[in-house]
């Protein structure tokens, strides 16, 4: 009887594994952050359609992700508009019930980041945010982060610094100074982020109260960021998302981490449709349980629109 020892098989497998590893090492995949061209065509699709963010995902894996997204489309109930609310809802409980019911049926995660992470990992409540593969930003020298809405806290900013690195340029914006709570909030943020005492608003709000509100475009111009990429755009501004989101579409933003508040506005369909058709896929959806599920933390990642296959676009220009 012919026998092969377990040790022999283990050694053969180990030799094969070493050979495979040596082959991989001989043709390394460059980091997207370095700007080096992709050398392996088997990974080029993800790199191209993610604007260089994913440089280690195989074409086969990426095509599966495309199909998963296409199968999810249109990613909402046929009764999408049935539970949308007007601006003012008299019954708060009805508002929360309506919004939590609506979010349970519409716009779910449709893309999965391999190593998404909650930042900070030890944070509580709705302060931390899920970020798509933050380790990929560690080598990005011009990393830029906008954090809109702070509630006088800096746990997200501190988490970005600790997890990604202090090379990231972080700017925090809020209409409140929170000095009574923190002493001097701007001083408390030093070494972590730069504080700006204004909020993000519509053009009309910025015209009427220019010291209190600015548009995203005005802000980027004033800070010298007009031609910069915003790698992380965290925004928690208590309803302003419904009225300012179209400003986001005109800038080079790679991840949007936004809390949508309470019952959906009448333009909620436009909000999700237009973000999607601009290339933003939902990689995270987390209910704000402290608010009875009426608010939802969304994570959007920017991809090239040719990621969408099998007609999985809404065509925002044709919307009513």
Helices and strands as residue ranges (DSSP letters): H 6-26, G 32-34, G 41-43, H 44-49, H 59-72, G 80-83, H 92-105, E 117-119, E 129-131, G 134-137, E 144-148, H 155-163, E 169-173, H 179-182, H 185-189, E 194-196, E 199-200, H 203-208, E 213-214, H 216-222, E 232-235, H 241-248, E 255-260, H 268-277, E 280-288, G 289-291, E 295-302, G 305-307, G 316-318
